[in-house]
Amino acid sequence: KFTIEPLGDNKYTLRGGRGGKYCADESEKVVCNRDRVGGWEKFTIEPLGDNKYALRGGQFNKYCADEAGKVVCNRPHLKSWETFTINKL
């Protein structure tokens, strides 16, 4: 579970559920170990309809994908692995 916080200009931060730290786009993995928000900690969320969303990372504005055991933000395209569900808890 992640917490999403709006920053304005369609930018958001993600906080990891384990330690509550900000998540950063490190291109080959998203790491939630930051105490403050910089450029790599700002994500774009694109609504796709039917409660599905795409995430773009803050480092290179690439789509994020759900890979086995990690999330990576290195995709130029939007397919099924680059689609996420956001639920309000």
Order of alpha helices (4+ residues) and beta strands (2+ residues): beta-beta-beta-beta-beta-beta-beta-beta-beta
